Amino acid sequence: MAAELPSSVLFCCDHNAIRSPMAEGLMKKLYGQAAYVQSAG
């Protein structure tokens, strides 16, 4: 059984300015509008 996609995801990174935006971009590319995705840090 496949796990359900969460309705929202927040990626946080406090030392590397590229990790959380990269994760956000990848998730948006893979799942589109299926989940609300944001990054911080």
Phi and psi in radians as a Rosetta constraint file:
Dihedral C 1 N 2 CA 2 C 2 CIRCULARHARMONIC -1.379 0.35
Dihedral N 2 CA 2 C 2 N 3 CIRCULARHARMONIC 2.494 0.35
Dihedral C 2 N 3 CA 3 C 3 CIRCULARHARMONIC -1.296 0.35
Dihedral N 3 CA 3 C 3 N 4 CIRCULARHARMONIC 2.577 0.35
Dihedral C 3 N 4 CA 4 C 4 CIRCULARHARMONIC -1.337 0.35
Dihedral N 4 CA 4 C 4 N 5 CIRCULARHARMONIC 2.561 0.35
Dihedral C 4 N 5 CA 5 C 5 CIRCULARHARMONIC -1.312 0.35
Dihedral N 5 CA 5 C 5 N 6 CIRCULARHARMONIC 2.354 0.35
Dihedral C 5 N 6 CA 6 C 6 CIRCULARHARMONIC -1.162 0.35
Dihedral N 6 CA 6 C 6 N 7 CIRCULARHARMONIC 2.726 0.35
Dihedral C 6 N 7 CA 7 C 7 CIRCULARHARMONIC -1.320 0.35
Dihedral N 7 CA 7 C 7 N 8 CIRCULARHARMONIC -0.436 0.35
Dihedral C 7 N 8 CA 8 C 8 CIRCULARHARMONIC -2.616 0.35
Dihedral N 8 CA 8 C 8 N 9 CIRCULARHARMONIC 2.646 0.35
Dihedral C 8 N 9 CA 9 C 9 CIRCULARHARMONIC -2.438 0.35
Dihedral N 9 CA 9 C 9 N 10 CIRCULARHARMONIC 2.379 0.35
Dihedral C 9 N 10 CA 10 C 10 CIRCULARHARMONIC -2.144 0.35
Dihedral N 10 CA 10 C 10 N 11 CIRCULARHARMONIC 2.124 0.35
Dihedral C 10 N 11 CA 11 C 11 CIRCULARHARMONIC -1.731 0.35
Dihedral N 11 CA 11 C 11 N 12 CIRCULARHARMONIC 2.219 0.35
Dihedral C 11 N 12 CA 12 C 12 CIRCULARHARMONIC -2.166 0.35
Dihedral N 12 CA 12 C 12 N 13 CIRCULARHARMONIC 2.398 0.35
Dihedral C 12 N 13 CA 13 C 13 CIRCULARHARMONIC -2.568 0.35
Dihedral N 13 CA 13 C 13 N 14 CIRCULARHARMONIC 2.167 0.35
Dihedral C 13 N 14 CA 14 C 14 CIRCULARHARMONIC -1.744 0.35
Dihedral N 14 CA 14 C 14 N 15 CIRCULARHARMONIC -0.183 0.35
Dihedral C 14 N 15 CA 15 C 15 CIRCULARHARMONIC -2.013 0.35
Dihedral N 15 CA 15 C 15 N 16 CIRCULARHARMONIC -0.334 0.35
Dihedral C 15 N 16 CA 16 C 16 CIRCULARHARMONIC -2.206 0.35
Dihedral N 16 CA 16 C 16 N 17 CIRCULARHARMONIC 2.029 0.35
Dihedral C 16 N 17 CA 17 C 17 CIRCULARHARMONIC -1.255 0.35
Dihedral N 17 CA 17 C 17 N 18 CIRCULARHARMONIC -0.123 0.35
Dihedral C 17 N 18 CA 18 C 18 CIRCULARHARMONIC -1.858 0.35
Dihedral N 18 CA 18 C 18 N 19 CIRCULARHARMONIC -0.380 0.35
Dihedral C 18 N 19 CA 19 C 19 CIRCULARHARMONIC -1.127 0.35
Dihedral N 19 CA 19 C 19 N 20 CIRCULARHARMONIC -0.910 0.35
Dihedral C 19 N 20 CA 20 C 20 CIRCULARHARMONIC -1.185 0.35
Dihedral N 20 CA 20 C 20 N 21 CIRCULARHARMONIC -0.715 0.35
Dihedral C 20 N 21 CA 21 C 21 CIRCULARHARMONIC -1.127 0.35
Dihedral N 21 CA 21 C 21 N 22 CIRCULARHARMONIC -0.599 0.35
Dihedral C 21 N 22 CA 22 C 22 CIRCULARHARMONIC -1.159 0.35
Dihedral N 22 CA 22 C 22 N 23 CIRCULARHARMONIC -0.774 0.35
Dihedral C 22 N 23 CA 23 C 23 CIRCULARHARMONIC -1.093 0.35
Dihedral N 23 CA 23 C 23 N 24 CIRCULARHARMONIC -0.718 0.35
Dihedral C 23 N 24 CA 24 C 24 CIRCULARHARMONIC -1.060 0.35
Dihedral N 24 CA 24 C 24 N 25 CIRCULARHARMONIC -0.830 0.35
Dihedral C 24 N 25 CA 25 C 25 CIRCULARHARMONIC -1.076 0.35
Dihedral N 25 CA 25 C 25 N 26 CIRCULARHARMONIC -0.739 0.35
Dihedral C 25 N 26 CA 26 C 26 CIRCULARHARMONIC -1.126 0.35
Dihedral N 26 CA 26 C 26 N 27 CIRCULARHARMONIC -0.761 0.35
Dihedral C 26 N 27 CA 27 C 27 CIRCULARHARMONIC -1.165 0.35
Dihedral N 27 CA 27 C 27 N 28 CIRCULARHARMONIC -0.698 0.35
Dihedral C 27 N 28 CA 28 C 28 CIRCULARHARMONIC -1.108 0.35
Dihedral N 28 CA 28 C 28 N 29 CIRCULARHARMONIC -0.668 0.35
Dihedral C 28 N 29 CA 29 C 29 CIRCULARHARMONIC -1.172 0.35
Dihedral N 29 CA 29 C 29 N 30 CIRCULARHARMONIC -0.707 0.35
Dihedral C 29 N 30 CA 30 C 30 CIRCULARHARMONIC -1.309 0.35
Dihedral N 30 CA 30 C 30 N 31 CIRCULARHARMONIC -0.692 0.35
Dihedral C 30 N 31 CA 31 C 31 CIRCULARHARMONIC -1.979 0.35
Dihedral N 31 CA 31 C 31 N 32 CIRCULARHARMONIC -0.136 0.35
Dihedral C 31 N 32 CA 32 C 32 CIRCULARHARMONIC 0.972 0.35
Dihedral N 32 CA 32 C 32 N 33 CIRCULARHARMONIC -2.230 0.35
Dihedral C 32 N 33 CA 33 C 33 CIRCULARHARMONIC -1.532 0.35
Dihedral N 33 CA 33 C 33 N 34 CIRCULARHARMONIC 0.112 0.35
Dihedral C 33 N 34 CA 34 C 34 CIRCULARHARMONIC -1.196 0.35
Dihedral N 34 CA 34 C 34 N 35 CIRCULARHARMONIC -0.407 0.35
Dihedral C 34 N 35 CA 35 C 35 CIRCULARHARMONIC -2.500 0.35
Dihedral N 35 CA 35 C 35 N 36 CIRCULARHARMONIC 2.569 0.35
Dihedral C 35 N 36 CA 36 C 36 CIRCULARHARMONIC -1.441 0.35
Dihedral N 36 CA 36 C 36 N 37 CIRCULARHARMONIC 2.113 0.35
Dihedral C 36 N 37 CA 37 C 37 CIRCULARHARMONIC -2.160 0.35
Dihedral N 37 CA 37 C 37 N 38 CIRCULARHARMONIC 2.314 0.35
Dihedral C 37 N 38 CA 38 C 38 CIRCULARHARMONIC -2.401 0.35
Dihedral N 38 CA 38 C 38 N 39 CIRCULARHARMONIC 2.795 0.35
Dihedral C 38 N 39 CA 39 C 39 CIRCULARHARMONIC -2.289 0.35
Dihedral N 39 CA 39 C 39 N 40 CIRCULARHARMONIC 2.728 0.35
Dihedral C 39 N 40 CA 40 C 40 CIRCULARHARMONIC -2.591 0.35
Dihedral N 40 CA 40 C 40 N 41 CIRCULARHARMONIC 2.666 0.35
